[in-house]
Amino acid sequence: MLPSVGEGFPLSVQEAMACGSPALVGAETASGCPEAGGLLLGELTGRPDTAVRWAARLQSLLDSPSTLEGMRSRVAAFAREHWTWERCAGRYAEVLRACMP
């Protein structure tokens, strides 16, 4: 669970997902990784009822453990596919090549 705003898409979310843990994050954080689609449990932040809505979402997840359990393998598979060392290094190489004249 990461109810923060303004952090982009932090490594802690990627690490949790790599362990097969579904992540409940703010909508802004979820937008930092649009390819994760429905694998991130996004919730709005920054509104007066934010705490109430997050508490309700957490309670609904606690009341339905099969929801999270059913996501674990898909979340871990997504992380393995998108955040390997090879893929990350390849992305950095693409960025560096694009910067060269």
C-alpha positions in Angstrom: 0.0 0.0 0.0 1.4 3.4 -1.1 -1.0 6.2 -0.6 1.5 9.0 -1.5 1.4 11.6 -4.2 4.2 13.0 -6.2 6.7 10.1 -6.1 6.3 8.9 -9.7 6.4 5.1 -9.8 8.8 4.1 -6.9 11.0 1.1 -6.8 9.2 -0.2 -3.7 6.1 -0.9 -5.8 8.1 -2.7 -8.4 9.8 -4.8 -5.7 6.5 -5.7 -4.1 5.1 -6.8 -7.4 8.3 -8.8 -8.2 7.5 -10.7 -5.0 3.9 -11.3 -6.2 2.3 -8.8 -3.9 -0.5 -6.8 -5.5 0.0 -3.1 -4.8 -2.6 -0.6 -3.7 -1.3 2.8 -4.9 -2.7 6.2 -5.7 -4.0 6.9 -9.2 -1.1 9.3 -9.8 1.4 6.5 -9.0 -0.5 4.0 -11.1 -0.3 6.4 -14.1 3.5 6.1 -13.8 3.3 2.6 -15.2 0.3 2.5 -17.5 1.4 -0.9 -18.9 0.6 -2.5 -15.5 -3.1 -1.8 -16.3 -5.4 -3.7 -14.0 -2.6 -5.2 -11.9 -2.3 -2.1 -9.8 -5.1 -1.5 -7.3 -5.3 2.3 -7.9 -7.2 4.6 -5.7 -7.7 8.4 -5.9 -5.8 10.6 -3.4 -5.9 14.3 -2.5 -9.6 14.6 -1.9 -11.3 15.3 1.4 -12.6 11.7 1.6 -9.3 10.0 0.6 -8.7 8.3 4.0 -12.3 7.0 4.1 -12.1 5.6 0.6 -8.7 4.0 1.2 -9.9 2.4 4.4 -13.0 1.1 2.6 -10.8 -0.3 -0.2 -8.5 -2.0 2.3 -11.4 -3.5 4.2 -12.9 -4.9 0.9 -9.6 -6.5 0.1 -9.3 -7.9 3.6 -12.9 -9.3 3.3 -12.0 -11.0 0.0 -8.5 -12.5 0.3 -9.1 -14.6 -2.8 -9.0 -11.3 -4.9 -5.4 -10.7 -3.9 -4.4 -14.4 -4.0 -5.8 -14.6 -7.5 -3.6 -11.7 -8.7 -0.3 -12.9 -7.2 0.9 -15.0 -10.1 -0.1 -12.4 -12.7 1.6 -9.6 -10.8 4.8 -11.6 -10.4 4.8 -12.6 -14.1 4.3 -8.9 -15.1 7.3 -7.9 -13.0 9.5 -10.7 -14.4 8.6 -9.7 -18.0 9.0 -5.9 -17.6 11.7 -5.3 -14.9 14.5 -7.8 -15.6 18.1 -6.4 -15.5 18.4 -7.1 -19.2 15.2 -5.2 -20.1 16.1 -2.2 -17.9 19.7 -2.1 -19.3 18.3 -2.2 -22.8 16.0 0.7 -22.0 18.9 2.7 -20.7 20.9 1.9 -23.8 18.1 3.1 -26.0 17.9 6.4 -24.1 21.7 6.9 -24.3 21.7 6.1 -28.0 18.9 8.7 -28.6 21.0 11.3 -26.8 24.0 10.8 -29.1 24.3 13.0 -32.2 
